[in-house]
């Protein structure tokens, strides 16, 4: 599975998810679960796989509003922290699968 197929698979998996009602921890679990199911079929370098998941995260997850969190300074920091957790987990899964 290449970059285009990975991105399409992530977007397809997200199509009917009620993200706006989820807490950030649930989103972290969902993203890492979906990626873990796709890891075996990935035949691209680790950095390219992570970049692809980040493109998905930036397009689908990052724009979601976190209720009660100020959008100006706090929410971007929370979004970045969530991404770092996801990135670390994905890199670990890819290494474990190798």
C-alpha positions in Angstrom: 0.0 0.0 0.0 1.5 3.3 -1.1 0.9 6.9 0.2 -2.2 7.5 -1.9 -3.9 4.2 -0.8 -2.9 4.8 2.9 -4.5 8.3 2.8 -7.6 7.0 1.0 -7.9 4.2 3.6 -7.7 6.6 6.5 -10.2 9.0 4.9 -12.6 6.1 4.2 -12.3 4.8 7.8 -13.1 8.3 9.1 -16.1 8.8 6.8 -18.7 7.9 9.4 -17.0 8.6 12.6 -18.6 10.9 15.2 -15.4 12.8 15.9 -17.0 15.9 17.2 -18.5 14.0 20.1 -15.2 12.2 21.0 -12.6 13.2 23.5 -9.0 13.6 22.3 -8.0 10.3 23.9 -10.6 8.5 21.9 -9.3 10.1 18.7 -5.7 9.0 19.5 -6.9 5.5 20.1 -8.9 5.5 16.9 -6.1 6.8 14.7 -3.5 4.4 16.1 -6.0 1.5 15.8 -6.7 2.2 12.2 -3.0 2.6 11.4 -2.1 -0.6 13.2 -4.6 -2.4 11.0 -3.0 -0.9 7.9 0.7 -1.3 8.9 1.2 -4.8 7.3 0.1 -3.5 3.9 2.3 -0.4 3.9 5.2 -0.6 1.5 6.6 2.9 1.9 9.3 4.3 4.1 8.5 5.0 7.7 8.8 8.8 7.3 6.5 8.8 4.3 4.0 6.7 6.2 4.1 9.2 9.1 3.9 12.2 6.8 0.8 10.6 5.2 -0.9 10.0 8.5 0.0 13.6 9.5 -1.6 14.9 6.3 -4.7 13.0 7.3 -4.5 14.3 10.9 -4.1 17.9 9.6 -7.0 17.6 7.2 -9.5 15.7 9.4 -8.6 15.8 13.1 -6.8 19.1 13.7 -9.8 21.2 12.5 -12.1 19.7 15.1 -13.0 22.1 17.9 -12.1 21.1 21.5 -15.1 22.3 23.6 -14.0 24.6 26.4 -10.5 25.1 25.1 -9.6 28.5 23.8 -8.9 28.4 20.1 -6.1 31.1 20.0 -3.2 29.7 22.0 -4.3 26.5 23.8 -6.0 24.4 21.2 -3.1 24.5 18.7 -0.8 23.3 21.5 -3.2 20.5 22.5 -3.5 19.5 18.8 0.3 19.4 18.5 0.6 17.3 21.6 -2.0 14.9 20.4 -0.1 14.6 17.0 3.2 13.9 18.8 1.6 11.0 20.8 0.1 9.6 17.5 3.4 10.0 15.7 5.4 8.3 18.5 2.9 5.4 18.5 2.9 5.0 14.7 6.7 5.0 14.5 6.9 2.3 17.3 4.3 0.2 15.5 6.1 0.4 12.2 9.4 -0.6 13.9 7.7 -3.5 15.7 6.2 -4.7 12.5 9.5 -4.6 10.6 
